[in-house]
Amino acid sequence: MDWSTLTVLVTGGTGSFGQKFTEVVLKDYRPKKLIIFSRDELKQSEMAECVRDPAVAFMLGDVRDKDRLLRAFEGVEVVVHAAALKHVLTREFDASEAVRTNVLGSQNVIDAAIDGGVQKALLISTDKAAYPVSLYGASKLCAERIFVSSNAFTRDGRTRLACARYGNVMGSRGSVAPLFLRQRPLGTLTITDPTMTRFMMTLEQGVRFVIRCIEVMQGGEVFVPKVPSMRITDLAKAIAPEARLKTIGRRVGEKIHEVLLTDDEIPRTRLVNDEFFIVAPDANGYSQGPWVQGKPLPNGYAYTSDRGVRWLSVEDLRRMVEADEA
């Protein structure tokens, strides 16, 4: 895949993911053009001060506005759809806004991508879409399903649509690490449940996984990285080892452990190069791409954060936090 010939657009491009994606892509891939599409004028202005590159263009717009997306996608080959309302708790009490952005906005992205002749469109999803217990997770599951199913409506396969689903990202907005860092000077960290576990990766790992998905996607897949797990108490020790932990109880829509592959998906899943999992829309979806030789998963396989393929130690987490702060 020759990135130098591509025009790439990122929805929600001023968010944590979009900013790191911009940094990595400009440094290592040098696309012909990179368009940052988002609805926040101030964030765009601030990002433009930091990113001074002739290949980068900024465009104001909202994924709820299909006409604006159609204009934005003119001449674009690759779309990374990262725009979403993501705060789990607030979406429970203001659910309709999540539907308008995460579900209807995703449908607008799909329609504009197909109508505009975009070659590849990748949805950034979340582990919360697997067995969702929150409105946020349910809205992202809907977004996944319409991305996958819409491959049936593209023009002779000209537009390919797929999803990248992964877990928590160290330091991203709304994650627990920034909360612990803010609480550290107070000497007390609040946790909802001391037995809680999560998948965890760095922002750069998430970005490079997404880039890998873009390069190999054939359309209709859900890509899931093979990533380590962590205990929430270990993260607390890594950030503030002397602090007292105060248990405040689980919030609405919060799981004790996260899931990245559901039981229904296991028979349709292959492990590719011990690097990532690929969930096909049906059991016959492995005839193309680098996953032809992917390994099927054994009966009873579970990919949940409490059964981690690898556990991050306190020292591992400390290094991740320090790298993010730097």
Sequence and secondary structure as in RCSB ss.txt:
>XXXX:A:sequence
MDWSTLTVLVTGGTGSFGQKFTEVVLKDYRPKKLIIFSRDELKQSEMAECVRDPAVAFMLGDVRDKDRLLRAFEG
VEVVVHAAALKHVLTREFDASEAVRTNVLGSQNVIDAAIDGGVQKALLISTDKAAYPVSLYGASKLCAERIFVSS
NAFTRDGRTRLACARYGNVMGSRGSVAPLFLRQRPLGTLTITDPTMTRFMMTLEQGVRFVIRCIEVMQGGEVFVP
KVPSMRITDLAKAIAPEARLKTIGRRVGEKIHEVLLTDDEIPRTRLVNDEFFIVAPDANGYSQGPWVQGKPLPNG
YAYTSDRGVRWLSVEDLRRMVEADEA
>XXXX:A:secstr
  GGG EEEEETTTSHHHHHHHHHHHHHT  SEEEEEES HHHHHHHHHH   TTEEEEE  TT HHHHHHHTTT
 SEEEE      HHHHHHSHHHHIIIIIIHHHHHHHHHHHHT SEEEEEEEGGGSS  SHHHHHHHHHHHHHHHG
GGGSSTT SEEEEEEE EETT TTSHHHHHHHHGGGTEEEES TT EEEEE HHHHHHHHHHHHHH  SS EEEE
   EEEHHHHHHHH TTSEEEE    TT  SS EEE TTTGGGEEEETTTEEEE SSTT  SSSTTTT EE  TT
  EEGGG SSB  HHHHHHHHHHHH 
